[in-house]
Amino acid sequence: MQNHTSNCVCIYLTMYYTLDNLQNDLDILASQGAEIFDIGYTLLGRPIPCIFKGSKTDGQTLLHASIHAREWVTTPLVIEMMKNYDGAYGVWCVPMVNIDGVLLVQQGLSSIPEQSLKDFLLSANGGSQDFSLWKANARAVDLNVNFNARWGEGAQNVFSPAPANYVGQHPFSEYENMALRDLTERIKPSVTLSYHAKGNVIYKGFGCVDPNLDCAQKISDSTGYPLLNSYNSAGGYKDWYVATFQKLGLTVEVGDESLSYNELINFLPQIYQQNKDVLNIATQCAQ
């Protein structure tokens, strides 16, 4: 990985953005003065890091990425956004929520320590060793349908372990969801940004709750991504946040739909350019 310079997106020399890349970037952020700490642990005991920059007074902004395993390109994106953020207002970033799932996508079953869990995941994946399209965590739960917001009512929800869309046994059944919930409830952010791939669109609102449309439109205009209502969505982080806090929560889907998830890393500079002003706008909206 090349050294970071301000306003320049790093180019990663492997086909994946790995945990080693993430640790290197966390070290760079710490050297910039960012606070680095863990908000909890994954199912397999891996720490879930968080980055904080700015002031803890006034309105706060929270963003997260890679809650869906195959969408791991969102991690280097939000990392670059955090490296280049030098505003006064507080920003919290959880760059890789679903670490176990990301490793499963990148390394396959070799990332899983226990044979019984390997057998379970192989079965949940229909017997295929190819986990490149896996969205879920290491318990085959889709973390973005496991929040308490009309849980289990989504149009695509399934009710048994699967690569995608399995809602889990109950809301917040997963360690990763509990960690993100607890952080959110502790800092009570005024704006949240959930980074996903792909589609180049932004989803807003939940049910009848659709707060702060002016700020949502500003972010849409900055990125060039159209602003859409998320009909038939349920159980997502954005859904839960909007329903619980009645404030602006957005799901930002980056990357062209025609590209494979793994190809998106080649377009990271372009994706970053489209999102480079989002944190400045969001933190202003949070006040």
Buried (B, 14 or more C-beta within 10 A) or exposed (E): BEEBEEEBBBEBEEEBBBBEBBEBBBEBBEEBEBEEEEBBBBBBEBEBBBBBBBEEEEBBBBBBBBBBBBBBBBBBBBBBBBBBBEBEBBBBBBBBBBBBBBBBBBBBBEBBEEEEBBEBBBEBBEEEEEBBBBBBBBBBBBBBBBBBBBBBEBEEBBEEBBBBBBBBEEBBBBBBBBBBBEBBEEBEBBBBBBBBBBBBBBBBBBBEBBBBEEBBEBBBEBBEBEBBEBEEBBBBBBBBBBBBBEBBBBBBBBBBEEBEBBBBBEBBEBBBEBBBBBBBBBBBBBE
